[in-house]
Amino acid sequence: MADHWAAGINGDEDDDEALRIAIAMSLGQDPEQTRRRGDEGVIDLTGGDDGDGDDDGNAGADGADDGDAGVGVGDGGDTRPPDLPPTSTSAFSALGLDRKKMEEERLARAGKRKASQLDDVQPPPRPIQRPKMANPSNLPSVATPGEKKAKPAELKDTVSSSTTPSRDRLPFPQGVVKKTWAFNQPRHGDDIKIEEVLQKHRLELAVLSSYQWDEEWMLSRIDIARTKLILIAFAADEAQKEEMRSNVPRDRIRFCFPPMQGIGAMHSKLMLLKYDKYMRIVVPTGNLMSFDWGETGTMENMVFIIDLPKFQSAEEREAQTLTPFADELFYFLRAQGLDEKLVASLRNYDFAETGCYRFVHTIPGSHTAEEAWRRTGYCGLGQAVGTLGLSSSDPIELDFVCASLGAVNYSLLAALYYACQGDSGLKEYESRTSGAKGKRDAAVDEAVSTVKRHMRIFFPSRETVLQSKGGRDGAGTICFQAKWWQAATFPRELLRDCRSTRAGVLMHSKVMFIRPHPSATTKSGFAYVGSANLSESAWGRLVRDRTSGKPKLTCRNWECGVLIKVPQEDQGRQKPQLLQQKGQSEGRRHDGFREADDGDVLGAFRGRVPVPMEWPGRSLSSSSAAGEGAMGTPWFYQDG
């Protein structure tokens, strides 16, 4: 990757006036007019497993995403869905951009809308959220639902007044976790739209990673005349890589293709967004598809965001000691093959506020070196818990919300449970590989008993899916197979019906809530928000290497996420960074992790990490045993 793409993170030292003029002319614009717009603050052109059904071979797909212009946080639900382009799930086949043609089509659409002046036009039908149903279309010009389409001047004023940070004030300097906005749902200050994440009118460079892409929709949310893109994406072979490269304007869009070790998925979701004075790090649970960001009102996700200020001097930059969060982020990006100069340029930003978070990841392959396997997969999760100061031998309570389930067994669950106690992965590994058979069997029995008492897995039932707003067509990314549910080794007793607190909305979130058991001396908890579902593909498995006889970790997927600590001092009080509106439902006070009078045992997380599901949830194992039939079973993707 050329040096000037790394400079995109550093700044805009690489201005190319000829390129600006050429693109302006291709759009039929006056180059001098575009220069004047640039002088007014517009960024120069050269400035600056899921489907989630990948786990264990379960092929599914995500779907489509959100609206356009609005940036403010409204008090109520939107009343009209926006115009949606039909989703496209091809490998960027539609990214060959004829800028002049695009501009002509945009003006034609704008003229039709202006001529009609109809506020009560019926919206197009919601796109079916299955990959095989998706079709490409022209880029739309989309308004945020429930908000009037702003004129250019009005939009500029709205952006500058409501979201432009002052030099000393950033939108999310301490980090925040929010749910994605959902059409026709009330807003309480705990959700966010894709427009509010991207802030397209000031975005200079974006590094985007996703498992599934709707390129038409994505480009309607990003102005590539202002913003350079680096897309971290999957390609099956060199031929597909070249095809993808040939379909994009190489001066505006480039690709990073992470190495794939055998069968697996490039399932991580990550955004690095560069603005003039700061960089935004975004770790969502959803893909770059419209319905994952609430566009259809049928699906929701969650997202971690933190804004890092840019250092003003080389001395500040050199004096910075990277946090564990930064160390693991850099390690992960280098493993994916992102240009080294671009990764190094991230040091221009102050990572100090990430000190209370941990970046956790899964890197595919066989990790034989101890320093490698200890920092990724569930072993890396355990290391992150330890560096947060949360290691404990006391019991914990673990609630895991997921959108895809693999061929799960108690061995994997025990490894994850112990990792959430700060274990390196060796405790479960040694219970399988060390000592006499009787000793091993006793250790396994103890692990199974512990997991059964202290862990719950949230996954939707068939009834929940069929009664949701999207119905069966809205569940194309909710993946599980009947053969795994019926396996004797599957932990059926742990499954709970996953119902969103937003009526009729399905969840594509991957979240863990970890809290101390009431009998524990430890009083702090934490949450995980990221891309990893509940499967061996997502978290790996520690096995004995046949050559060396030592542990090695085998993983299949690329995954990433963030740990958010909920310390003792935060319990029972609201955190101003996360709660910005009065009267919201997430702001109830609770006495630490002790159960409140209303039975809300997850209350301590509210205000720091939104709790998206109803708790404790109906037991799916009990529902099946009680004769509720197919409606009481988990949702099986192949039965859709």
VEXVEX-770730 format. One record per residue (C-alpha): residue number from 1; residue in one letter; z, y, x. Coordinates in steps of 0.5 Angstrom, whole numbers. Each point is the difference from the previous one (the first is absolute). Example, Ala and Ser with C-alpha at 12.3 -4.5 7.8 and 13.67 -1.06 7.14 Angstrom:
2
R   num   residu      zz      yy      xx
R     1        a      16      -9      25
R     2        s      -2       7       2
***
This chain:
640
R   num   residu      zz      yy      xx
R     1        m       0       0       0
R     2        a      -2       7       3
R     3        d       5       4       3
R     4        h      -1       6      -6
R     5        w       3      -5      -5
R     6        a       6      -1       3
R     7        a       0       8       1
R     8        g       0       0      -8
R     9        i       7      -2       0
R    10        n       2       5       6
R    11        g      -4       6      -3
R    12        d      -7       3      -1
R    13        e      -2       1       8
R    14        d      -7      -4      -2
R    15        d      -3       5      -4
R    16        d      -8      -1      -1
R    17        e      -3       6      -3
R    18        a      -7      -4       0
R    19        l       3      -6      -4
R    20        r       3       5      -5
R    21        i      -7       4      -1
R    22        a      -4      -7      -1
R    23        i       5      -2      -6
R    24        a       0       6      -3
R    25        m      -8       0       0
R    26        s       0      -7      -3
R    27        l       4       3      -6
R    28        g      -4       5      -1
R    29        q       5       5       2
R    30        d       0       7       4
R    31        p       3      -2       7
R    32        e       3       7       0
R    33        q       3      -1      -7
R    34        t       4      -6       3
R    35        r       2       3       6
R    36        r       3       6      -4
R    37        r       4      -6      -4
R    38        g       2      -3       6
R    39        d       3       7       2
R    40        e       4       0      -6
R    41        g       4      -6       2
R    42        v      -5      -6      -2
R    43        i       0      -5       5
R    44        d      -6       0       5
R    45        l      -4      -6      -1
R    46        t       1      -2       7
R    47        g       8       2       0
R    48        g       5      -2       2
R    49        d      12     -59     -26
R    50        d       0       2      -6
R    51        g      -5       1      -4
R    52        d       5       0       0
R    53        g      -2      -7       0
R    54        d      -1      -2       7
R    55        d       6      -4       2
R    56        d      -1      -7       1
R    57        g      -7       0      -2
R    58        n       1       2      -7
R    59        a      -6       5       0
R    60        g       2       6      -5
R    61        a      -2       7       0
R    62        d       3       7      -1
R    63        g      -4       5      -4
R    64        a      -1       7      -1
R    65        d       4       7       1
R    66        d       2       7      -2
R    67        g      -3       7      -3
R    68        d      -2       7       4
R    69        a       2       7       0
R    70        g       7       1      -2
R    71        v       6       1       5
R    72        g       6       2      -4
R    73        v       5      -5      -3
R    74        g       0       0      -7
R    75        d       6      -1      -5
R    76        g      -4      -4      -5
R    77        g      -5      -6       0
R    78        d      -7       2       0
R    79        t      -4      -1      -6
R    80        r      -7      -1       2
R    81        p      -2      -5       5
R    82        p      -5       3       5
R    83        d      -8      -2       1
R    84        l       0      -6       4
R    85        p      -5      -3       5
R    86        p      -1      -7      -1
R    87        t       4      -4       5
R    88        s      -4      -2       6
R    89        t       3      -6       5
R    90        s      -6      -1       5
R    91        a       1       1       7
R    92        f      -2       7       0
R    93        s      -7      -1      -2
R    94        a       0       6      -4
R    95        l       2       5       5
R    96        g      -7       2       3
R    97        l       1       7      -2
R    98        d      -6       5      -2
R    99        r       4       6       0
R   100        k      -6       4      -4
R   101        k      -1      -5      -5
R   102        m       8       0      -1
R   103        e       0       7      -1
R   104        e      -5       0      -5
R   105        e       3      -5      -4
R   106        r       6       3       0
R   107        l      -3       7      -2
R   108        a      -3      -4      -6
R   109        r       6      -3      -2
R   110        a       4       7       0
R   111        g      -6       3      -4
R   112        k       1      -5      -5
R   113        r       7       0      -1
R   114        k       0       8       0
R   115        a      -6       0      -6
R   116        s       4      -5      -4
R   117        q       7       4       0
R   118        l       3      -6      -3
R   119        d       7      -1       1
R   120        d       0      -7      -5
R   121        v      -5      -4       4
R   122        q       2      -7      -1
R   123        p       1      -3       7
R   124        p      -4      -6       3
R   125        p       4      -7      -1
R   126        r       5      -2       5
R   127        p      -4      -4       6
R   128        i       2      -7       0
R   129        q       4      -1       6
R   130        r      -3      -6       3
R   131        p      -5       0       6
R   132        k      -6      -3      -3
R   133        m       0       5      -6
R   134        a       0       6       5
R   135        n      -7       4       1
R   136        p      -1       5       4
R   137        s      -2       7      -3
R   138        n      -2       7       2
R   139        l       6       4       3
R   140        p       4       4      -6
R   141        s       3       7       0
R   142        v       6      -2      -4
R   143        a       6       4      -3
R   144        t       7      -2       0
R   145        p       2      -2      -7
R   146        g       4       4      -4
R   147        e      -2       6       4
R   148        k      -6       5      -1
R   149        k      -5       0       6
R   150        a       1       6       4
R   151        k      -5       4       3
R   152        p      -1       1       7
R   153        a       5       6       1
R   154        e       5      -3      -5
R   155        l       0      -6       4
R   156        k       1       3       7
R   157        d       6       5      -3
R   158        t       3      -7      -3
R   159        v       0      -3       6
R   160        s       2       5       5
R   161        s       6       2      -5
R   162        s       3      -7      -2
R   163        t      -2      -4       6
R   164        t      -1       4       6
R   165        p       6      -1       5
R   166        s       3       6       4
R   167        r       0      -1       7
R   168        d       7      -2       0
R   169        r       0      -4      -6
R   170        l      -4      -6      -2
R   171        p       0      -4      -7
R   172        f       3      -6       3
R   173        p       3       1       6
R   174        q       6      -5       0
R   175        g      -4      -6      -4
R   176        v      -1      -2      -7
R   177        v      -1      -6      -4
R   178        k      -4       1      -7
R   179        k      -4      -4      -5
R   180        t      -7       2      -1
R   181        w      -2       4      -6
R   182        a      -2      -4      -6
R   183        f      -4       3      -6
R   184        n       3       2      -6
R   185        q       7      -1       3
R   186        p       5       5       0
R   187        r       2       3       7
R   188        h       7       1       2
R   189        g      -1       2       7
R   190        d       0      -7       3
R   191        d      -8      -1       0
R   192        i      -6       3       4
R   193        k      -7       0      -1
R   194        i      -5      -2       5
R   195        e      -3       8       0
R   196        e       7       2       2
R   197        v       1      -5       6
R   198        l      -7       1       3
R   199        q       0       8      -2
R   200        k      -8       0       1
R   201        h      -1       7       1
R   202        r       4       0       7
R   203        l      -1      -7       2
R   204        e      -3       0       7
R   205        l       0      -7       2
R   206        a       2      -6      -3
R   207        v       1      -7       2
R   208        l       0      -5      -6
R   209        s       2      -7       0
R   210        s      -1      -4      -6
R   211        y      -1      -8      -2
R   212        q      -5       2      -6
R   213        w      -4       7      -1
R   214        d      -4       4      -5
R   215        e      -4       4       5
R   216        e      -3       4      -6
R   217        w       7       2      -3
R   218        m       3       1       7
R   219        l      -6       5       2
R   220        s       1       4      -7
R   221        r       7       1       3
R   222        i      -1       2       7
R   223        d      -5       6       2
R   224        i      -4      -3       6
R   225        a      -3       7       1
R   226        r       7       1       2
R   227        t       3      -6       2
R   228        k      -2      -5       5
R   229        l       2      -8      -1
R   230        i       2      -6       4
R   231        l       0      -6      -5
R   232        i       4      -6       3
R   233        a      -3      -5      -4
R   234        f      -2      -8       0
R   235        a      -7      -2       2
R   236        a      -2      -8       0
R   237        d      -4       1       7
R   238        e      -4       4       4
R   239        a      -6       1      -5
R   240        q       5       2      -5
R   241        k       3       5       4
R   242        e      -7       3       2
R   243        e      -2       0      -7
R   244        m       6       4      -2
R   245        r      -1       5       6
R   246        s      -7       1      -2
R   247        n       2       2      -8
R   248        v       4       6       2
R   249        p      -1       7       4
R   250        r       2      -2       7
R   251        d       2       7       1
R   252        r       5       0      -6
R   253        i       2      -7      -1
R   254        r       2      -5       5
R   255        f       3      -7       0
R   256        c       5      -4       3
R   257        f       0      -8      -1
R   258        p       6      -3       2
R   259        p       0      -7       3
R   260        m       1      -6      -5
R   261        q       3      -6       3
R   262        g      -3      -6      -4
R   263        i       1       1      -8
R   264        g       4       5      -2
R   265        a      -1       7      -3
R   266        m       0       8       2
R   267        h       5       1      -5
R   268        s       4       6       3
R   269        k       0       7      -3
R   270        l       1       6       4
R   271        m      -2       7       0
R   272        l       0       5       6
R   273        l      -1       7      -3
R   274        k      -1       6       5
R   275        y       0       7      -3
R   276        d       1       6       4
R   277        k       7       1       2
R   278        y       2      -7      -2
R   279        m      -1      -8      -1
R   280        r       1      -4      -6
R   281        i       2      -7       1
R   282        v      -1      -4      -7
R   283        v       2      -8      -1
R   284        p      -3      -2      -7
R   285        t       1      -6      -3
R   286        g      -7       1      -4
R   287        n      -7       0       3
R   288        l      -5       5       0
R   289        m      -2      -1      -8
R   290        s       1       4      -6
R   291        f       4      -4      -4
R   292        d       5      -1       6
R   293        w       1       7       0
R   294        g       1       0      -8
R   295        e      -7       3      -2
R   296        t       0      -5      -6
R   297        g       7       0      -2
R   298        t       1      -8       1
R   299        m       2      -1       7
R   300        e       5       3       5
R   301        n       2       0       7
R   302        m       5       3       5
R   303        v      -1       5       6
R   304        f       4       2       6
R   305        i      -2       7       3
R   306        i       3       4       5
R   307        d      -3       7       3
R   308        l       1       1       8
R   309        p       0       7       3
R   310        k      -5       1       5
R   311        f       3       2       7
R   312        q      -1       7       2
R   313        s       0      -1       8
R   314        a      -2      -6       5
R   315        e       8       1       2
R   316        e       2      -2      -7
R   317        r      -5      -6       0
R   318        e       2      -3       7
R   319        a       7       1      -2
R   320        q       0      -4      -6
R   321        t       3      -7       0
R   322        l      -4      -5      -5
R   323        t       4      -3      -5
R   324        p       0      -7      -2
R   325        f      -4       2      -6
R   326        a      -5       3       5
R   327        d       0      -6       5
R   328        e      -2      -5      -5
R   329        l      -5       4      -4
R   330        f      -4       2       7
R   331        y       1      -8       2
R   332        f      -3      -2      -7
R   333        l      -6       5       0
R   334        r      -2      -2       7
R   335        a       0      -7      -2
R   336        q      -5       2      -5
R   337        g      -4       3       5
R   338        l       0       7      -2
R   339        d      -2       5       6
R   340        e       5       0       5
R   341        k      -1       8       1
R   342        l       1       1      -8
R   343        v       6      -4       0
R   344        a       3       4       6
R   345        s      -2       6      -3
R   346        l       6      -2      -5
R   347        r       5       2       5
R   348        n      -2       7      -2
R   349        y       4       0      -6
R   350        d       8       0      -1
R   351        f       2      -7      -2
R   352        a       8       2       0
R   353        e       1      -1      -7
R   354        t      -3      -7       0
R   355        g       6      -2       3
R   356        c       3      -3      -6
R   357        y      -6      -4      -2
R   358        r      -3      -6       3
R   359        f      -7      -2       0
R   360        v      -1      -7      -1
R   361        h      -7      -4       1
R   362        t      -3      -7       0
R   363        i      -6      -1       5
R   364        p      -4      -6      -1
R   365        g       0      -6       6
R   366        s       4      -4       4
R   367        h       6       4       3
R   368        t       2      -4       6
R   369        a       4       5       4
R   370        e       7       1      -2
R   371        e      -1       8       0
R   372        a      -6      -1      -4
R   373        w       3      -5      -6
R   374        r       6       4       0
R   375        r      -3       7      -2
R   376        t      -5      -3      -6
R   377        g       0      -4      -6
R   378        y       7      -2      -3
R   379        c       3       0       7
R   380        g      -2       8       1
R   381        l       3       1      -7
R   382        g       7      -3       3
R   383        q      -1       4       6
R   384        a      -1       7      -4
R   385        v       6      -2      -4
R   386        g       4      -1       6
R   387        t      -2       7       3
R   388        l       2       3      -6
R   389        g       7      -2       1
R   390        l       0      -5      -6
R   391        s       1      -7       3
R   392        s       5      -3      -4
R   393        s       2      -8      -1
R   394        d       3       3      -7
R   395        p      -4      -3      -6
R   396        i      -5       5      -2
R   397        e      -4       1      -7
R   398        l      -8       0       0
R   399        d      -4       2      -5
R   400        f      -8      -1       2
R   401        v      -5       3      -5
R   402        c      -7      -3       2
R   403        a      -7       0      -3
R   404        s      -2      -6       3
R   405        l       3      -7       2
R   406        g      -2      -5       5
R   407        a       2      -7       1
R   408        v       8       2       0
R   409        n       5      -5       2
R   410        y       8       1       2
R   411        s      -2       0       7
R   412        l      -4       6       0
R   413        l       5       4      -5
R   414        a       6      -2       5
R   415        a      -4       3       6
R   416        l      -1       6      -4
R   417        y       7       0      -3
R   418        y       3      -1       7
R   419        a      -4       6       3
R   420        c       2       5      -5
R   421        q       7      -2       3
R   422        g      -3       2       7
R   423        d      -1      -7       2
R   424        s      -6      -1       6
R   425        g      -3      -6      -4
R   426        l       3      -5       4
R   427        k       6      -2      -5
R   428        e      -5      -3      -5
R   429        y      -4      -2       6
R   430        e       5      -4       3
R   431        s       3      -3      -6
R   432        r      -7      -4       0
R   433        t      -1      -1       7
R   434        s       7      -1       3
R   435        g       5      -5       0
R   436        a       1      -7      -3
R   437        k      -3      -1      -7
R   438        g       6       0      -4
R   439        k       2       7       3
R   440        r      -7       2      -2
R   441        d       0      -2      -7
R   442        a       7       3      -1
R   443        a      -3       7       3
R   444        v      -6      -1      -5
R   445        d       5      -1      -6
R   446        e       4       6       2
R   447        a      -6       4       1
R   448        v      -3      -2      -7
R   449        s       7       1      -3
R   450        t       1       7       2
R   451        v      -7       2      -2
R   452        k       1      -2      -7
R   453        r       6       4      -1
R   454        h      -2       6       3
R   455        m      -8       1       0
R   456        r      -4       2      -6
R   457        i      -8       0       0
R   458        f      -3       5      -5
R   459        f      -7      -2      -3
R   460        p      -3       1      -7
R   461        s      -1      -5      -5
R   462        r      -6      -2      -4
R   463        e       3       3      -6
R   464        t       2       7       4
R   465        v      -8       0       3
R   466        l      -3      -1      -7
R   467        q       5       5      -3
R   468        s      -2       5       5
R   469        k      -5       6      -1
R   470        g      -5      -3       4
R   471        g       1      -7      -2
R   472        r      -3      -6       3
R   473        d      -5       5       3
R   474        g       5       4       3
R   475        a       3      -6       4
R   476        g      -6      -1       5
R   477        t       5       1       6
R   478        i       6      -4      -3
R   479        c      -1      -6       4
R   480        f       4      -7      -1
R   481        q      -3      -7      -1
R   482        a       3      -5      -5
R   483        k       0      -6       6
R   484        w       5       4       4
R   485        w       4       1      -6
R   486        q       0      -7      -2
R   487        a       2      -2       7
R   488        a       6      -4       1
R   489        t       2       5       6
R   490        f      -1       6      -3
R   491        p       6       4      -2
R   492        r      -1       1      -7
R   493        e       7       2      -2
R   494        l      -1       7       4
R   495        l      -5       2      -4
R   496        r       1       6      -5
R   497        d      -5       3      -5
R   498        c      -2       7       4
R   499        r      -1       5      -6
R   500        s      -1       8       2
R   501        t       5       5      -2
R   502        r      -6       3      -3
R   503        a      -2      -3      -6
R   504        g      -7      -4       1
R   505        v      -1       1       7
R   506        l      -1      -6       5
R   507        m       3       1       7
R   508        h      -4      -1       6
R   509        s       6       2       4
R   510        k       3      -4       6
R   511        v       7       2       1
R   512        m       7      -3       2
R   513        f       7       3      -2
R   514        i       5      -3       5
R   515        r       7       2      -2
R   516        p       7      -3       2
R   517        h       3      -5      -4
R   518        p       7       2      -3
R   519        s       4      -4       4
R   520        a      -3       3       7
R   521        t       3       5       4
R   522        t      -7       3       2
R   523        k      -1       6      -5
R   524        s      -7       2       2
R   525        g      -7      -3      -3
R   526        f      -7       1       1
R   527        a      -7      -1      -3
R   528        y      -7      -2       2
R   529        v      -6       4      -3
R   530        g      -7      -3       3
R   531        s      -6      -4       0
R   532        a       4      -7       0
R   533        n       0      -5      -5
R   534        l       4      -6      -1
R   535        s      -4      -5       5
R   536        e       0      -4       6
R   537        s      -6       4       2
R   538        a       3       7      -1
R   539        w       6      -2       4
R   540        g      -1      -5       5
R   541        r       3      -7       2
R   542        l       4      -1       6
R   543        v      -2      -7       3
R   544        r       1      -4       6
R   545        d      -6       1       5
R   546        r      -3      -7       2
R   547        t      -1       2       7
R   548        s       6       4       2
R   549        g       5      -3      -5
R   550        k       2       7      -1
R   551        p       0       4      -7
R   552        k      -7       4      -2
R   553        l      -1       4      -6
R   554        t      -6      -2      -4
R   555        c      -3       6      -5
R   556        r      -6       0      -4
R   557        n       0       7      -3
R   558        w       0       8       3
R   559        e       6       3      -4
R   560        c       4       6       1
R   561        g       6       3      -4
R   562        v       6       4       1
R   563        l       8      -1       0
R   564        i       4       6      -4
R   565        k       7      -1       1
R   566        v       5       2      -5
R   567        p       6       2       4
R   568        q       7       0      -3
R   569        e       0       8       0
R   570        d      -6       0      -4
R   571        q       3      -5      -6
R   572        g       2       4      -6
R   573        r      -3       7       2
R   574        q      -7       2      -1
R   575        k      -5       2       6
R   576        p      -3       7      -1
R   577        q      -6      -3       4
R   578        l      -2      -5      -5
R   579        l       3       3      -7
R   580        q      -4       6      -1
R   581        q       1       1      -7
R   582        k       6       0      -5
R   583        g       1      -5      -5
R   584        q      -4      -5       2
R   585        s       2      -7      -1
R   586        e       0      -2       7
R   587        g       6       5       1
R   588        r       6      -4      -3
R   589        r       6       0       5
R   590        h       3      -7       2
R   591        d       6      -2       4
R   592        g      -4      -3       6
R   593        f      -2      -7      -1
R   594        r       5      -2      -5
R   595        e      -2      -2      -7
R   596        a       0       6      -5
R   597        d       3       0      -7
R   598        d      -8      -1      -2
R   599        g      -1      -6       4
R   600        d      -5       4       5
R   601        v       2      -4       6
R   602        l      -6       4       3
R   603        g       2       7      -1
R   604        a       2       1       7
R   605        f      -8       0       2
R   606        r      -1       5      -6
R   607        g      -2       7       3
R   608        r      -2      -3       7
R   609        v      -5      -6      -2
R   610        p      -2       0      -8
R   611        v       2      -7      -3
R   612        p      -7      -2      -4
R   613        m       2      -6      -3
R   614        e       5      -2      -6
R   615        w       6      -4       3
R   616        p       2      -5       0
R   617        g      -6      -3      -3
R   618        r      -1      -6      -5
R   619        s       0      -6       4
R   620        l      -7      -4       0
R   621        s       3      -6       2
R   622        s       5       0      -6
R   623        s      -6       3      -5
R   624        s      -4      -6       2
R   625        a       6      -5      -1
R   626        a       2       3      -7
R   627        g      -7      -2      -2
R   628        e      -3       7      -1
R   629        g      -7      -3       3
R   630        a      -5       3       4
R   631        m       2       7      -2
R   632        g       7      -1       4
R   633        t      -4      -2       6
R   634        p      -2       4       6
R   635        w      -7       3      -1
R   636        f      -5      -4       4
R   637        y      -6       3       2
R   638        q      -5      -5      -1
R   639        d       2      -1      -8
R   640        g      -2       8      -1
***
